[in-house]
Amino acid sequence: MREFFTFSGFETQQNLWLIAGFLFFLISLFFYIKQKQKWAISLLTISGLALFVFAALSDPFLNPWDERFHALVAKNCMEHPFRPMLFKDLPLAEINSNDWSYTHIWLHKQPLFLWQIALSFKLFGVSEFTLRLPSVIMATLMIPMLYRIGKMLLDEKLGYFAALSVTFSWFLLDLVSGHGLVDHNNVCFAFYVSASIWAWMEYIRSGRKIGWMAVAAVFSGCAVLTKWLTGLLVYLVWGVYLIATYRFRLKEWKLWHYALAVAITAAVFLPWQIYCAKTFPQEWKAEQDYNRLHLTTAVEKQNHNTLYYIKTLPYRYIGDKYFVQTRDKDLIFGGKRSLHLFLIVGGFLLLLFEIKKNNRRITLLTSVLFVYIFFTIAATKMPAYTFCACVAGYLSLGILLWKAEQMVQKLIHNKHVKNAILVPFFVLAALYQFNFSLYRHFHNDTGNELRQSCVHNKAVYLSIKSQLPEKSVVFNVRGNGEGNLHCNTVDATFYTGSTCFALLPTEQELKMLKHKGYHIAVLTSHEIPAYMMQDAEVQKIDAEIWGDN
């Protein structure tokens, strides 16, 4: 516990946002106890905003892996939104059009979240924080969204506790920070999938008003335009609900609503697919083949056993400091992790029990089972793939607090004693889910060689930028590690504004670049050939890149 309250490793600005988040949370709890739900959820949303801003400020560099690629493509989208590019300048043929990590036209992900980042760059300038700002906004909006979903599903207290679980979700905070193999793409996807389900629930509650149907359809289209066809999850939810509610009385299904919604969703995401297929046929086909490969082959070494998503449930929703190696096949469960798994699965079963209407219960169970079975069958497995079902996860955690409050209310009748028990309990539950020690483990420089390398390398890239004229290319941009040879070129290109290469040009390529008017620079930390060393026109830069991260 003492370790939790150690704030070392973060700057004053970050700690102020963190403290502000906790203070607004405590005030929110005060209004919750006073049964002033509107004030409670509003202040909880402000608390979440402060915490997500804290997360966005956690890393003053581009995180490996995915964030660096998304940052560079989004930066290029500022000028060419309909031509997503990783490396926009192609003076040499070294770049491989079939390798998404080192290519020109970048169709590896759907573009909506990239456009959002590009808009943020355009409005507020290019920086790590503005890169993460759309994720901050979407994560914050999920707080009132979960409140509303919980309220419609059961009552406003479940809504508050589900929103509380979003606010202090360490995994969501980590995604907002851009850390690891998963980042803003998954925040955006979880948001739009959740939003489509929320709007669909409003559609059902309103007596199936067509306006809410259209909103749900647009959000579903946005989800597909973020991470592909799992974004259609709301249509599974809708279909199961119709069967569970009306059986096969087809007249009551209002199938034309369903068909119109599908048409609206298709109108949102299909134009981009058609445009890419016609404009970038080679790259489009390569990416479609690669997407299908995820189902049958464990791409990028993401091969895990059948129980992977069950084993990683604690990691996604509670976590613990040493539960880090989610890519290992054999995740070992001790008492603590088993308890976490029991709480999450038990919370879900309790949620199903407390939902009294069979059609709602069947719909929730079927949709969650579909997500987990589908991604379990798929050969490629990654921690955030099932996070599109996070609504169920947060509701499952929220119902535990909901039930705990009910039990205290029944056992203790003195209002002040009840509050003296419940308030500390809610605070400890929130802090436990936040899991600050795990978050600090990833985002603290002390003893973290990867972070130290990223900070050092960014400083090197900015130094290189200050030395380069326009229309430059930089060679030999690689570290001393044993990782991907071309990793650092993405960061370097982002920060310098010049195309950076890990390898060296041939003598003929060097002449060709000069003829085309490029200024040529080379890092001298690795051996360079005589024809470059002896060329006075080639700028030599004495700088060392750490690692190949």
SEDREN-737428 format. One record per residue (C-alpha): x, y, z; residue number from 1. Coordinates in steps of 0.1 Angstrom, whole numbers, plus 5000, padded with zeros to 4 digits. Layout:
<atoms>
- xx yy zz k
- X Y Z NUM .
...
</atoms>
This chain:
<atoms>
- xx yy zz k
- 5000 5000 5000 1 .
- 5029 5024 5008 2 .
- 5041 5019 4972 3 .
- 5008 5031 4958 4 .
- 5011 5065 4974 5 .
- 5046 5071 4960 6 .
- 5042 5097 4932 7 .
- 5079 5097 4922 8 .
- 5085 5094 4885 9 .
- 5059 5118 4874 10 .
- 5063 5155 4869 11 .
- 5044 5181 4889 12 .
- 5020 5189 4861 13 .
- 5010 5152 4858 14 .
- 5006 5149 4896 15 .
- 4983 5179 4897 16 .
- 4960 5163 4871 17 .
- 4961 5131 4891 18 .
- 4952 5148 4923 19 .
- 4925 5168 4906 20 .
- 4910 5136 4893 21 .
- 4908 5121 4928 22 .
- 4894 5153 4944 23 .
- 4866 5155 4918 24 .
- 4859 5118 4925 25 .
- 4856 5124 4962 26 .
- 4832 5153 4956 27 .
- 4812 5131 4932 28 .
- 4809 5105 4959 29 .
- 4796 5132 4983 30 .
- 4768 5140 4958 31 .
- 4761 5103 4952 32 .
- 4756 5098 4990 33 .
- 4733 5128 4989 34 .
- 4714 5111 4961 35 .
- 4720 5139 4937 36 .
- 4728 5117 4907 37 .
- 4732 5145 4880 38 .
- 4758 5163 4901 39 .
- 4775 5130 4910 40 .
- 4779 5118 4874 41 .
- 4789 5152 4861 42 .
- 4817 5155 4887 43 .
- 4827 5119 4880 44 .
- 4830 5128 4843 45 .
- 4853 5157 4852 46 .
- 4873 5134 4874 47 .
- 4877 5110 4845 48 .
- 4887 5138 4822 49 .
- 4915 5148 4847 50 .
- 4927 5112 4850 51 .
- 4927 5107 4812 52 .
- 4947 5139 4807 53 .
- 4971 5126 4833 54 .
- 4974 5094 4812 55 .
- 4979 5114 4780 56 .
- 5008 5133 4797 57 .
- 5024 5102 4810 58 .
- 5049 5095 4782 59 .
- 5067 5125 4766 60 .
- 5076 5104 4735 61 .
- 5060 5082 4709 62 .
- 5054 5047 4723 63 .
- 5065 5016 4706 64 .
- 5049 4999 4688 65 .
- 5016 5011 4673 66 .
- 5015 5047 4685 67 .
- 5045 5057 4665 68 .
- 5029 5044 4633 69 .
- 4996 5060 4640 70 .
- 5013 5093 4648 71 .
- 5032 5095 4616 72 .
- 5003 5084 4594 73 .
- 4980 5109 4611 74 .
- 5006 5137 4607 75 .
- 5007 5130 4569 76 .
- 4969 5129 4569 77 .
- 4969 5166 4578 78 .
- 4977 5174 4542 79 .
- 4965 5143 4525 80 .
- 4935 5128 4544 81 .
- 4925 5105 4516 82 .
- 4960 5093 4509 83 .
- 4971 5077 4542 84 .
- 5009 5074 4541 85 .
- 5035 5062 4565 86 .
- 5066 5075 4546 87 .
- 5052 5102 4522 88 .
- 5086 5109 4504 89 .
- 5100 5080 4485 90 .
- 5134 5089 4471 91 .
- 5146 5053 4473 92 .
- 5131 5019 4467 93 .
- 5141 5006 4502 94 .
- 5105 5010 4515 95 .
- 5085 4978 4511 96 .
- 5048 4982 4499 97 .
- 5039 4948 4514 98 .
- 5052 4955 4549 99 .
- 5028 4977 4569 100 .
- 5056 4988 4592 101 .
- 5078 5002 4564 102 .
- 5056 5013 4535 103 .
- 5043 5042 4516 104 .
- 5005 5039 4513 105 .
- 4993 5027 4548 106 .
- 4960 5008 4548 107 .
- 4968 4986 4578 108 .
- 4941 5002 4599 109 .
- 4908 5018 4590 110 .
- 4912 5056 4589 111 .
- 4886 5072 4612 112 .
- 4908 5074 4643 113 .
- 4937 5087 4621 114 .
- 4915 5115 4608 115 .
- 4905 5124 4644 116 .
- 4942 5126 4654 117 .
- 4950 5146 4622 118 .
- 4922 5170 4631 119 .
- 4936 5174 4666 120 .
- 4971 5181 4651 121 .
- 4956 5206 4628 122 .
- 4937 5225 4655 123 .
- 4961 5223 4684 124 .
- 4995 5216 4669 125 .
- 5016 5184 4665 126 .
- 5026 5169 4699 127 .
- 5023 5137 4719 128 .
- 4994 5152 4739 129 .
- 4974 5163 4708 130 .
- 4980 5128 4694 131 .
- 4963 5114 4725 132 .
- 4936 5141 4729 133 .
- 4909 5123 4708 134 .
- 4914 5093 4731 135 .
- 4911 5115 4761 136 .
- 4878 5129 4748 137 .
- 4863 5095 4738 138 .
- 4874 5078 4771 139 .
- 4858 5107 4790 140 .
- 4825 5104 4771 141 .
- 4823 5067 4779 142 .
- 4817 5077 4816 143 .
- 4782 5093 4811 144 .
- 4776 5067 4784 145 .
- 4781 5038 4808 146 .
- 4760 5056 4834 147 .
- 4731 5058 4810 148 .
- 4735 5022 4798 149 .
- 4735 5009 4834 150 .
- 4705 5031 4843 151 .
- 4685 5018 4814 152 .
- 4695 4982 4821 153 .
- 4688 4982 4858 154 .
- 4689 5015 4877 155 .
- 4709 5047 4881 156 .
- 4730 5033 4909 157 .
- 4743 5005 4886 158 .
- 4749 5033 4861 159 .
- 4770 5053 4885 160 .
- 4791 5023 4896 161 .
- 4797 5012 4860 162 .
- 4808 5048 4852 163 .
- 4831 5046 4882 164 .
- 4847 5015 4867 165 .
- 4853 5034 4835 166 .
- 4868 5064 4853 167 .
- 4894 5042 4872 168 .
- 4900 5016 4845 169 .
- 4938 5012 4844 170 .
- 4936 4994 4811 171 .
- 4917 5023 4795 172 .
- 4941 5048 4810 173 .
- 4970 5028 4796 174 .
- 4954 5028 4761 175 .
- 4949 5066 4763 176 .
- 4986 5069 4771 177 .
- 4995 5051 4739 178 .
- 5015 5025 4757 179 .
- 5023 4990 4744 180 .
- 5009 4971 4714 181 .
- 4975 4986 4716 182 .
- 4965 5023 4718 183 .
- 4942 5049 4703 184 .
- 4927 5026 4677 185 .
- 4913 5004 4704 186 .
- 4900 5034 4725 187 .
- 4882 5047 4694 188 .
- 4868 5013 4686 189 .
- 4856 5006 4721 190 .
- 4840 5040 4721 191 .
- 4820 5036 4689 192 .
- 4809 5001 4696 193 .
- 4797 5012 4730 194 .
- 4781 5042 4716 195 .
- 4762 5021 4690 196 .
- 4749 4999 4718 197 .
- 4739 5029 4739 198 .
- 4720 5045 4710 199 .
- 4703 5012 4702 200 .
- 4692 5009 4739 201 .
- 4678 5045 4736 202 .
- 4660 5033 4705 203 .
- 4644 5004 4723 204 .
- 4635 5026 4753 205 .
- 4620 5053 4732 206 .
- 4595 5029 4716 207 .
- 4618 5023 4686 208 .
- 4620 5059 4674 209 .
- 4637 5060 4640 210 .
- 4661 5089 4651 211 .
- 4678 5067 4677 212 .
- 4680 5039 4652 213 .
- 4699 5062 4628 214 .
- 4723 5073 4655 215 .
- 4731 5037 4664 216 .
- 4737 5029 4627 217 .
- 4760 5058 4623 218 .
- 4780 5049 4653 219 .
- 4783 5013 4641 220 .
- 4796 5026 4607 221 .
- 4821 5046 4626 222 .
- 4832 5015 4645 223 .
- 4837 4996 4613 224 .
- 4856 5026 4599 225 .
- 4879 5023 4629 226 .
- 4887 4986 4632 227 .
- 4866 4966 4607 228 .
- 4836 4943 4609 229 .
- 4834 4936 4646 230 .
- 4820 4971 4647 231 .
- 4787 4955 4635 232 .
- 4783 4940 4670 233 .
- 4751 4961 4676 234 .
- 4733 4942 4648 235 .
- 4739 4909 4666 236 .
- 4726 4925 4698 237 .
- 4696 4938 4679 238 .
- 4688 4905 4662 239 .
- 4691 4885 4694 240 .
- 4668 4910 4712 241 .
- 4642 4907 4684 242 .
- 4641 4869 4686 243 .
- 4641 4869 4724 244 .
- 4613 4895 4726 245 .
- 4590 4887 4697 246 .
- 4601 4852 4688 247 .
- 4591 4847 4651 248 .
- 4562 4872 4650 249 .
- 4580 4890 4621 250 .
- 4554 4918 4619 251 .
- 4566 4931 4653 252 .
- 4603 4931 4643 253 .
- 4600 4962 4622 254 .
- 4625 4947 4598 255 .
- 4625 4978 4577 256 .
- 4642 4996 4606 257 .
- 4668 4970 4607 258 .
- 4674 4971 4569 259 .
- 4675 5009 4569 260 .
- 4700 5009 4598 261 .
- 4722 4984 4579 262 .
- 4720 5007 4548 263 .
- 4731 5038 4569 264 .
- 4760 5018 4584 265 .
- 4771 5007 4550 266 .
- 4769 5043 4537 267 .
- 4793 5053 4564 268 .
- 4820 5027 4559 269 .
- 4816 5013 4524 270 .
- 4827 5044 4504 271 .
- 4862 5043 4519 272 .
- 4865 5006 4510 273 .
- 4855 5012 4474 274 .
- 4878 5042 4471 275 .
- 4908 5023 4485 276 .
- 4901 4993 4463 277 .
- 4901 5015 4432 278 .
- 4928 5040 4442 279 .
- 4953 5016 4459 280 .
- 4944 4982 4445 281 .
- 4977 4965 4453 282 .
- 4979 4978 4489 283 .
- 4942 4972 4494 284 .
- 4944 4935 4483 285 .
- 4975 4929 4505 286 .
- 4958 4943 4536 287 .
- 4926 4923 4530 288 .
- 4946 4892 4526 289 .
- 4965 4901 4558 290 .
- 4933 4907 4577 291 .
- 4919 4873 4567 292 .
- 4951 4857 4578 293 .
- 4944 4867 4614 294 .
- 4917 4841 4615 295 .
- 4938 4812 4605 296 .
- 4974 4821 4614 297 .
- 4989 4837 4645 298 .
- 5004 4867 4628 299 .
- 5033 4887 4644 300 .
- 5039 4859 4669 301 .
- 5005 4865 4687 302 .
- 4999 4828 4692 303 .
- 4982 4819 4725 304 .
- 4962 4790 4739 305 .
- 4924 4786 4739 306 .
- 4919 4801 4774 307 .
- 4939 4833 4766 308 .
- 4910 4857 4768 309 .
- 4897 4842 4800 310 .
- 4932 4843 4816 311 .
- 4937 4879 4806 312 .
- 4904 4892 4820 313 .
- 4920 4904 4852 314 .
- 4947 4921 4831 315 .
- 4921 4941 4812 316 .
- 4898 4950 4840 317 .
- 4918 4949 4872 318 .
- 4954 4939 4865 319 .
- 4983 4935 4889 320 .
- 5019 4946 4889 321 .
- 5034 4914 4877 322 .
- 5006 4903 4853 323 .
- 5025 4919 4824 324 .
- 5035 4892 4800 325 .
- 5001 4888 4783 326 .
- 5018 4874 4752 327 .
- 5030 4843 4770 328 .
- 5011 4811 4762 329 .
- 5011 4799 4798 330 .
- 4999 4827 4821 331 .
- 5002 4814 4856 332 .
- 4974 4820 4881 333 .
- 4980 4826 4917 334 .
- 4956 4834 4945 335 .
- 4954 4871 4936 336 .
- 4947 4866 4899 337 .
- 4922 4839 4906 338 .
- 4904 4862 4929 339 .
- 4903 4889 4902 340 .
- 4889 4864 4877 341 .
- 4863 4853 4902 342 .
- 4852 4889 4908 343 .
- 4848 4897 4871 344 .
- 4831 4865 4861 345 .
- 4811 4864 4893 346 .
- 4800 4900 4886 347 .
- 4789 4891 4852 348 .
- 4768 4862 4865 349 .
- 4754 4884 4892 350 .
- 4745 4910 4865 351 .
- 4726 4884 4845 352 .
- 4708 4873 4877 353 .
- 4697 4908 4886 354 .
- 4684 4916 4851 355 .
- 4648 4903 4855 356 .
- 4638 4905 4819 357 .
- 4647 4874 4799 358 .
- 4651 4892 4766 359 .
- 4677 4916 4781 360 .
- 4695 4887 4799 361 .
- 4697 4866 4767 362 .
- 4708 4895 4746 363 .
- 4736 4904 4770 364 .
- 4748 4868 4774 365 .
- 4747 4860 4737 366 .
- 4766 4891 4726 367 .
- 4794 4886 4752 368 .
- 4797 4849 4744 369 .
- 4799 4857 4706 370 .
- 4828 4882 4711 371 .
- 4848 4859 4733 372 .
- 4841 4827 4712 373 .
- 4849 4845 4679 374 .
- 4882 4859 4690 375 .
- 4891 4826 4708 376 .
- 4886 4807 4675 377 .
- 4907 4833 4656 378 .
- 4944 4822 4655 379 .
- 4958 4857 4662 380 .
- 4951 4868 4698 381 .
- 4959 4902 4714 382 .
- 4948 4917 4748 383 .
- 4925 4944 4734 384 .
- 4906 4924 4708 385 .
- 4877 4915 4732 386 .
- 4877 4950 4747 387 .
- 4849 4959 4723 388 .
- 4827 4942 4748 389 .
- 4840 4965 4776 390 .
- 4804 4976 4784 391 .
- 4797 4942 4799 392 .
- 4830 4943 4817 393 .
- 4824 4976 4834 394 .
- 4788 4967 4842 395 .
- 4801 4934 4858 396 .
- 4824 4954 4881 397 .
- 4797 4980 4888 398 .
- 4772 4954 4899 399 .
- 4796 4942 4926 400 .
- 4796 4977 4942 401 .
- 4759 4979 4936 402 .
- 4753 4947 4955 403 .
- 4778 4956 4983 404 .
- 4759 4989 4989 405 .
- 4726 4969 4990 406 .
- 4740 4946 5016 407 .
- 4752 4974 5038 408 .
- 4719 4992 5035 409 .
- 4701 4961 5047 410 .
- 4725 4953 5076 411 .
- 4730 4988 5090 412 .
- 4702 5014 5095 413 .
- 4722 5043 5109 414 .
- 4728 5067 5080 415 .
- 4762 5080 5093 416 .
- 4775 5045 5101 417 .
- 4765 5034 5066 418 .
- 4783 5063 5050 419 .
- 4814 5058 5071 420 .
- 4816 5022 5057 421 .
- 4805 5028 5021 422 .
- 4826 5059 5012 423 .
- 4860 5043 5022 424 .
- 4849 5011 5005 425 .
- 4841 5029 4972 426 .
- 4873 5048 4974 427 .
- 4894 5017 4980 428 .
- 4876 4998 4952 429 .
- 4883 5027 4927 430 .
- 4919 5028 4937 431 .
- 4923 4991 4935 432 .
- 4909 4991 4900 433 .
- 4931 5020 4890 434 .
- 4961 4999 4900 435 .
- 4985 5028 4903 436 .
- 5015 5006 4910 437 .
- 5010 4987 4877 438 .
- 5004 5020 4858 439 .
- 5036 5035 4873 440 .
- 5055 5003 4865 441 .
- 5049 5011 4828 442 .
- 5052 5049 4829 443 .
- 5080 5055 4853 444 .
- 5116 5061 4841 445 .
- 5132 5046 4871 446 .
- 5148 5013 4860 447 .
- 5128 5013 4827 448 .
- 5154 5010 4800 449 .
- 5128 5012 4772 450 .
- 5115 5045 4784 451 .
- 5150 5059 4789 452 .
- 5158 5049 4753 453 .
- 5127 5066 4740 454 .
- 5134 5098 4759 455 .
- 5170 5098 4747 456 .
- 5161 5091 4711 457 .
- 5135 5118 4709 458 .
- 5161 5143 4720 459 .
- 5185 5131 4693 460 .
- 5158 5134 4666 461 .
- 5149 5169 4676 462 .
- 5186 5178 4676 463 .
- 5190 5163 4641 464 .
- 5159 5183 4629 465 .
- 5176 5216 4640 466 .
- 5206 5207 4618 467 .
- 5187 5198 4586 468 .
- 5176 5220 4557 469 .
- 5143 5213 4538 470 .
- 5142 5183 4515 471 .
- 5166 5161 4535 472 .
- 5170 5124 4538 473 .
- 5188 5108 4568 474 .
- 5206 5075 4567 475 .
- 5219 5050 4593 476 .
- 5191 5058 4617 477 .
- 5192 5026 4638 478 .
- 5202 5016 4673 479 .
- 5224 4989 4687 480 .
- 5197 4965 4698 481 .
- 5185 4933 4683 482 .
- 5149 4944 4675 483 .
- 5133 4954 4642 484 .
- 5160 4973 4622 485 .
- 5136 4999 4609 486 .
- 5117 5007 4641 487 .
- 5134 5039 4649 488 .
- 5130 5054 4614 489 .
- 5093 5059 4620 490 .
- 5099 5080 4652 491 .
- 5128 5098 4635 492 .
- 5107 5107 4605 493 .
- 5079 5120 4627 494 .
- 5102 5143 4648 495 .
- 5127 5154 4621 496 .
- 5102 5159 4592 497 .
- 5127 5143 4569 498 .
- 5125 5107 4555 499 .
- 5149 5086 4576 500 .
- 5164 5052 4565 501 .
- 5179 5025 4587 502 .
- 5203 5014 4560 503 .
- 5228 5032 4537 504 .
- 5224 5041 4500 505 .
- 5246 5026 4473 506 .
- 5270 5049 4455 507 .
- 5246 5051 4425 508 .
- 5216 5059 4448 509 .
- 5237 5086 4464 510 .
- 5243 5102 4431 511 .
- 5207 5099 4421 512 .
- 5196 5117 4453 513 .
- 5220 5145 4447 514 .
- 5206 5149 4412 515 .
- 5171 5152 4426 516 .
- 5181 5180 4449 517 .
- 5181 5161 4482 518 .
- 5203 5172 4511 519 .
- 5219 5140 4524 520 .
- 5228 5134 4561 521 .
- 5242 5103 4577 522 .
- 5246 5092 4614 523 .
- 5281 5082 4622 524 .
- 5274 5059 4651 525 .
- 5275 5029 4627 526 .
- 5302 5023 4601 527 .
- 5296 5042 4568 528 .
- 5313 5035 4535 529 .
- 5342 5056 4521 530 .
- 5322 5071 4493 531 .
- 5300 5088 4519 532 .
- 5327 5096 4544 533 .
- 5348 5113 4517 534 .
- 5319 5132 4502 535 .
- 5319 5168 4515 536 .
- 5283 5173 4504 537 .
- 5271 5145 4528 538 .
- 5264 5159 4562 539 .
- 5278 5138 4590 540 .
- 5259 5138 4623 541 .
- 5275 5125 4654 542 .
- 5245 5111 4672 543 .
- 5238 5077 4687 544 .
- 5204 5060 4688 545 .
- 5197 5037 4717 546 .
- 5181 5003 4710 547 .
- 5158 4991 4682 548 .
- 5125 4994 4701 549 .
</atoms>
